[in-house]
Amino acid sequence: MDHLMEPMLRPLAWWAEQSQRQACRNAMVASTALTAGRRERNEVQEFVEEVLAHRQPRAGGAPASLSEASLSEARLG
């Protein structure tokens, strides 16, 4: 009986293997893209923090766009 079923099951097994391989490739691509985005955000954050650390204090303080509240919101986002 198994020898009669094997020809019908072979394409199904092939499809399952190919589907799994494609899913793994898709996951690796997505992971790589997320890692690149995270790295870029970290680089931008480090740059902004370095620029702010070297800024000369102004009489009126930091402009509203660079207030601590907006900076902490940007870090959370």
N, C-alpha and C positions, 0 to 999 in steps of 0.2 A: 504493500500500500504506500509506503514512504517513497518508493521510486516513482510512483504516479504523481505524488504531490510536489516533489522537488522542482520540476520544471515550472510549476505555477508559483512556487514560493520564492524562487531565485530572484525574479525581478522586484518583488516586494522587499527582500533583504537588501538588494542593491540600492533601492530607493531610500530605505531607512539609513543605510550607511552614508550615502551622499547627502542626505538631508542633515544628518548630524555633523558631518564635516563642514557643510556650508554654515550651519549655525555657529560652530566654533570659530570659523573665519570671521563671521559677522561680529561675534563677541570680541574678538581680538582687535578688529578695526575700531569698534566703538570704544573699547578701553584705551586704545592709543589716542583717539581723538579727545577723550575726556582728560587723559593725562596731559596732553599738550595744552589744552585749555586751562587746566589747573596751574601748570607751570607758568603760562603767560600771565594769569591773574596774579600769581605770587611775585613775578618779576615786576609787574606794574605796581603792586602794593609796596614792594621794597623800594622802588624808585621814588614813589610819592613820599614815603616816610623819610627817605634820605633827603629829598628836596626840602621837605618841611622842617627837618632837623637843622638844616643849614640856613634857613631863612632868618633874616634879621627881624627881631620883634618890631611891630609897628605900634604906634601910639594908641590906635583904636583896637588893637587886637587883630585876630585873623578875620578876614572877610567872612560873611555868612556862608559862602559856598565851601569854606574850608573849616567850618566850626567842628569841634569835637563830636557833636551829635551827628553831623552829616558824615564825618569820617568813620565813625563806628557803624553807622548804617551801611556804608559802602563795604566795610569789612564783612558784615553779616551777609550781604547779598552775594 
